[in-house]
């Protein structure tokens, strides 16, 4: 796979949604680490790190700016500061999309390219990160509207079944879509809360399933 490093930002417009392409690095190292992750954590032996999207997962970055978020996601290898998840893989975390505080949507990876953003479900989920942390940087109304537009766009384009918050991912344990082979590999998440997710569900054009009940 060719290295995706572009300095120009390409504005893409469709169905009243604007997406700016801002690709992170996807070089041979990231490809190899992705394939290794897919095999070790999901038991899938595949030739390309691509996904069949069934779930949209909404996150917040905790990182306070778009620029710092891009710098964090761009390297192929996880930094040593992420020791809590480094034992599971040296593949860096990322997502397909990130939404800035003014609602601007950036696409960091092609929509069906594998990204490490949610335990147990990376192989079938598209991640949407938001520049927020839920406390001094709460999710904005502009971000809500952009999440809604992006979820509608993705649901119309792919065979999406679920829309969930990152804090709801453990509800899939035991579900047919859950493939994590390491039962001890779990982290606690609080993004993005029931209120934000429920409001998205209420306003979606195409109704998607909520996370399974505990």
Residue, then its C-alpha position, 0 to 999 in steps of 0.5 A: x500500500x502506498x504511503x498516504x502523505x499529502x500536504x494538500x487538503x482536498x475538500x469533498x462535498x456530497x449530500x450536504x456534508x463537507x469532508x476534508x481529507x487530511x490523511x495520516x501515515x499508512x505506510x508498510x509498517x502500519x499495514x503490517x502491524x494492522x494485519x498482525x493485530x487483526x490476526x492476533x486479536x480477531x483470528x482473521x488471516x487477511x491480505x489487506x487491512x480493510x473492514x466491512x463496516x457494521x458499527x459507528x463508534x463515537x469518541x472524544x480525543x481528550x487531546x485538546x486540539x486538531x493539530x495535536x490529535x493529528x500528531x498523535x495519530x500520524x505515526x505508525x507505531x504507538x508511543x511509549x507513553x501508551x504503556x496501558x495498551x502497548x502490550x496488546x500491540x505496537x500499532x498506533x491508535x487512530x480513527x477514520x474521522x475526526x471532528x474539530x470543535x467548529x464542526x469541521x469533519x476531517x477524514x484521516x483514513x479511507x473509510x474502510x481502512x482498518x484503524x485501532x480505536x475500539x477494543x474487540x470491534x476495530x475489524x468492523x467499525x468506523x471511528x469518529x473522534x471529536x476534539x473534546x474531553x467531556x469536562x472543560x472541553x465539552x462536545x459542541x453543538x457544531x460537533x453534534x450536527x456534524x456527527x449527525x451528518x456523518x452518521x447519516x452519510x455512512x449509514x446510507x453508504x454502508x450496511x451499518x447496523x449500530x451507532x454507539x459511544x466508545x463507553x458502550x463497547x463492552x456491551x458487545x462482549x459475547x455478541x456475534x460481532x465481538x471477536x476479541x481473543x484476549x479476554x483480559x484486554x479491556x479499558x474503561x472509557x467514558x466517551x461520549x455518554x448516553x445523552x449525546x448518543x441517544x440524541x443522535x439516535x433520535x435524529x438519524x435519518x436511517x434508524x440504527x441499533x443502539x448498543x446491546x443492553x448489559 
